[in-house]
Amino acid sequence: MNDWLYSDTVKDHFINPRNVLETDEADWPSDGRGIVGNIRCGDQMLILLRISDGVITDCRWKTYGCASALASTSILSEAIIGMSIEDAYILKPEDIVSKLGGLPTNKIHCSVLGDKALRTAIDDYLERNKLPPLKGQENVEVICSCLNITDRDIEEAYKAGDRSWSDLQARTKIGTACGSCKERTLEFLHELEHLYGE
Ligand code: FES
């Protein structure tokens, strides 16, 4: 697909986003709340969940984000209603992107906000109800297959202060074998900037 073309599904969800929070948050009591993102990058995501017997029965969301973030969260919100929290927890951004009929490659990082906010909301629900955490059960992406370095390893390194390819190499040795993981690593660093900001 052309880098700057949006599919009809993306346009439909952008123009008619589903399950948007249209009231004050306080007027929509929820069982789980997740907020992620970096307002200074212009994107932040709030997801509220209603959960009954471990199943998501309703959700609302609000974002200060781009068309891709809006569309991917809208489709995510439709997909998770009726889903168990265990299944929702392991949804990957790629699952949402494929439901959207693809996203421009430079926009895929926008779709990670929704699934991060979703997991944060489920974590919140589990914590509020003193239930065992699901953390660690989300799908892990191996980014550097030569050294078996995952997205979670890079996220930890980011939280520890790494911001560049050379920072990451110094800490993890990523990319020091075939080097083919550099492009995906830099893209993932950019996703983390959107999530956490500086
Ligand atoms: S995939 Fe990372 S060095 Fe080969």
Boltz pocket constraint, residues with backbone or C-beta under 6 A from the ligand:
constraints:
  - pocket:
      binder: B
      contacts: [[A, 143], [A, 144], [A, 145], [A, 146], [A, 147], [A, 173], [A, 174], [A, 175], [A, 176], [A, 177], [A, 178], [A, 179], [A, 180], [A, 181], [A, 182]]
      max_distance: 6.0
